[in-house]
Amino acid sequence: MISPERLDAMQGQWVRLVAAFGVAPADAYPPFDRLVAAYTAPDRHYHTLEHLGEMFRVAGRLAAHTRDPLAVQLAIWFHDAVYDPRAKDSEARSAALAADELTALGVPPATVEAVQRLVTATAHLLGDAPPADPDAAVVIDADLAILGAADARYRRYAADVRREYAFVPDADYRTGRAAVLRRFLARPRIYHHDVLFEEGEARARENLTAELRELGT
C-alpha cells in the first residue's frame, strides 16, 4: 500500500514529465489515474507502484548513461501497465497502451515509438548480448534491480510474485519459476551497467540460487 504522500509525489512527477511535451495538468491527471488504477489492482502484489518507485530510483542513478531521459521515464510508467500472468503478451499490450495514451496527450511520434521499444524490451528476451540501445539497457537494469536486493526484500518480492501466480498449482509453479531463475543465472552477467554489476551481481546470483534451493527443483 502506497502512502497518500508518496502517491501525491508520484502524481507531481508524472505531471512534470508530460509537461515537457506541453501537456497541461488537467489533461495529465486522467491517464495518471488510469495508470494508478492498473498498478493498484487487487491482483497486483509485486508489479505495483512500489516497483515503479524502485525503478525510478535506479534509473536516476543511471541518468548519465541515458540518451532520452523522458522516454525512459515514460517507459517505466507504462512497462507493466498491462500485467496478465495468464498471458504472454503483457509487454506488447503495455506498449500499445502507451502509444494510445501518449498519442492522445500529443507526445511526438518519435518519443512514442521510443517508449514502445523500451517497454517491449522489458520482456527480457534479448538474450546474453547487451541491447544496442543504451536506454533499453537502463530500463532493463532498473527492472531487474530487485534481483540484487537485500535478503528480506528479495524474499518479499519472490513471495509477491507467487501470489500473482496463485492460480498455478505448486508443482507447476516451481517448475516454471525455476526455469526463469536458471535463465538469468546462465547469463554471463545479469546487469549491463558496471555500477549495478559491482553492487548487485553477486547478491543477485546468491538470491536466485537460494530461491532455486527453496523451490526444491
SVG drawing of the C-alpha trace seen along z (x, -y; Angstrom):
<svg xmlns="http://www.w3.org/2000/svg" viewBox="-9 -23 41 54">
<polyline fill="none" stroke="black" stroke-width="0.4" points="0.0,0.0 1.5,-3.3 1.0,-6.3 -1.1,-9.3 2.1,-11.4 4.0,-9.1 1.1,-9.0 1.0,-12.8 4.7,-12.9 4.3,-10.4 1.4,-12.4 3.6,-15.5 6.4,-13.6 4.0,-12.5 2.6,-16.0 6.1,-17.4 7.2,-14.7 4.4,-15.2 4.6,-19.0 7.8,-18.7 5.5,-17.9 3.2,-20.8 0.6,-18.7 -1.5,-20.8 -2.1,-19.3 -5.8,-19.0 -5.0,-16.7 -2.3,-14.8 -4.5,-13.7 -6.8,-11.2 -4.0,-9.0 -2.2,-9.2 -5.4,-7.9 -5.6,-5.1 -2.0,-4.1 -2.6,-4.2 -5.7,-2.0 -3.7,0.5 -0.8,0.7 -3.0,0.9 -5.4,3.6 -6.2,6.2 -4.4,8.9 -1.1,6.9 1.3,7.8 4.8,7.1 4.1,5.2 2.9,2.2 3.7,-1.4 6.4,-0.4 8.1,1.4 7.9,-1.7 9.4,-3.8 12.3,-1.4 12.9,-1.5 12.8,-5.3 15.5,-5.4 17.7,-3.1 17.1,-5.0 18.1,-8.2 21.4,-6.7 22.0,-5.7 21.0,-9.1 24.5,-9.7 24.0,-6.6 20.6,-7.7 20.2,-9.2 16.5,-10.1 15.6,-10.5 12.0,-11.5 11.4,-8.3 13.0,-6.2 10.7,-7.8 7.6,-7.2 8.6,-3.6 9.0,-2.9 5.5,-4.3 4.0,-2.1 6.1,1.1 3.8,3.1 0.6,1.1 -0.8,4.3 0.2,7.3 -1.6,10.6 0.2,13.6 -2.1,15.8 -0.9,14.3 2.5,13.9 1.9,10.6 1.7,8.2 4.7,6.1 3.2,5.8 -0.1,4.8 1.6,2.3 3.4,0.8 0.2,0.5 -1.5,-1.2 1.5,-3.6 1.1,-4.5 -2.6,-5.2 -2.3,-7.3 0.8,-9.2 -0.6,-9.9 -3.8,-11.2 -1.7,-13.6 0.1,-14.9 3.5,-13.4 5.6,-13.4 5.5,-10.1 9.3,-9.7 9.1,-9.7 6.0,-7.4 7.9,-4.9 10.9,-5.0 8.7,-4.4 7.2,-1.4 10.6,0.1 11.7,-0.3 8.5,1.2 8.8,4.2 12.4,4.6 11.2,5.4 10.1,8.8 13.8,9.7 14.0,11.7 17.2,10.1 19.4,13.0 23.0,12.6 24.1,9.7 23.6,6.2 21.0,4.2 22.2,1.8 20.0,-0.9 21.6,-2.4 18.2,-3.5 17.0,0.1 19.9,1.2 18.9,-1.4 15.3,-0.3 16.2,3.4 18.7,3.0 16.2,0.9 13.6,3.6 16.0,6.4 17.5,4.4 15.2,6.3 17.2,9.5 20.1,7.9 18.1,6.7 18.8,7.4 17.6,10.8 14.4,9.6 13.3,7.5 14.1,10.3 12.1,12.8 9.1,10.4 9.5,10.0 9.5,13.7 6.5,14.3 4.6,11.5 5.3,13.0 4.0,16.3 0.8,14.5 0.4,13.1 0.5,16.7 -1.8,18.1 -3.9,19.8 -0.9,22.0 -0.6,25.3 2.6,25.5 4.4,28.2 3.8,26.3 4.8,23.0 8.1,24.4 9.0,25.8 8.2,22.6 9.8,20.3 12.9,22.4 13.3,22.2 13.1,18.4 15.7,18.3 18.1,20.6 17.9,18.5 19.1,15.4 21.8,17.4 23.0,18.7 23.7,15.2 27.4,14.1 26.1,11.1 22.7,10.0 23.3,6.3 24.6,4.3 25.9,1.2 29.1,1.6 27.7,-0.2 24.8,2.3 27.1,5.2 29.6,4.3 26.9,3.6 24.3,6.3 25.5,9.0 26.9,11.3 23.9,10.7 21.5,11.4 23.1,14.7 23.0,15.6 19.3,14.7 18.4,16.6 20.4,19.7 18.8,19.6 15.3,19.4 16.1,22.3 17.0,24.4 13.8,23.4 11.8,24.4 13.3,27.8 13.7,28.3"/>
</svg>
